[in-house]
Amino acid sequence: MTGKARNAQDKPSTDRIEKRIVLRAPRSRVWRAITSAKEFGTWFRMNLDGEFAEGATVRGRVTHPGYEHVTLEMLVERIEPERYFSYRWHPYAIDLKVDYSKEPTTLVEFTLAETEGGTAVTIVESGFDRIPLARRAEAFRMNDQGWAGQIKNLASYVA
Amino acid sequence: MSRSRGAAAAKLTEAVPLFAALGDATRLGLLGRLSVDGPLSITRLSQGTGVTRQAITRHLHTLGEAGLVRSARRGRERVWELDVKRLERAQRYLDQVAAQWDAAAHRLKAFVEDP
């Protein structure tokens, strides 16, 4: 990423999202849930083949209702035990007719820290400004397919 | 899937120039300047960028065609300013990704907190 792009990011950021959540569980438990491919797949709703390791490509199939046709690849970048896990992938790679493999990826980073009562997890996904225009435009189509509805589903799942 | 195919296609086509316009570091820089310093002339916008006036003009027109900025006459000079509504729409893309991560983070929470 160039310096100019980074400066622009602070203003109308179209490049990056960040989420922070505190989990009432020990760091070792959270670390396993994020870096065991099997466990990651359980909460993320994917079936993943293989294990996460630096430099590894792990393929998966989405198990989320309505998206079962979607397959994806996670390119694991860096693993620092119990602290940091990162991988790259193609966001919104849901169109079977499209070969996403030559397009830029976004970087997903999980950072763990111990905090009062549990473990703080920060999730950052960045690099959206390099995603081809047509791909990002496609997301507008998805918007009406109801992310809000999915959050409601989730609420009932968690409850 | 509630929305008609035609409406979705129209929406898609409409969004393409927007993302093309955003896909350049100089143009993102110009948007940054305009969002902080308000309406500026091309002369002011090219100062300190190492980019020629001509190039800045071209970039502004690209941004203008995508509806991100517009020009207005102020006295004898022409100034460029942000078209905020359009930018808000670009932000919606990230809002969707963020909503997905919200959902995933909550599933992760339920997953590790369950005994």
Interface residues (C-beta under 8 A of the other chain):
Chain A: T2 K4 A5 N7 A8 Q9 D10 K11 P12 S13 T14 R16 I17 K19 I21 L23 R24 A25 R29 V30 A33 I34 E39 T42 W43 F44 R45 P91 Y92 V121 I123 E125 F128 D129 R130 P132 L133 A134 R136 A137 E138 A139 F140 R141 M142 N143 D144 Q145 G146 W147 A148 Q150 I151 L154 Y157 V158
Chain B: M1 S2 R3 A8 K11 L12 A15 V16 P17 L18 F19 A20 L22 G23 A25 T26 L28 G29 L31 G32 S35 V36 L87 A90 Q91 R92 Y93 L94 Q96 V97 A98 A99 Q100 W101 D102 A103 A104 A105 H106 R107 L108 K109 A110 F111 V112 E113
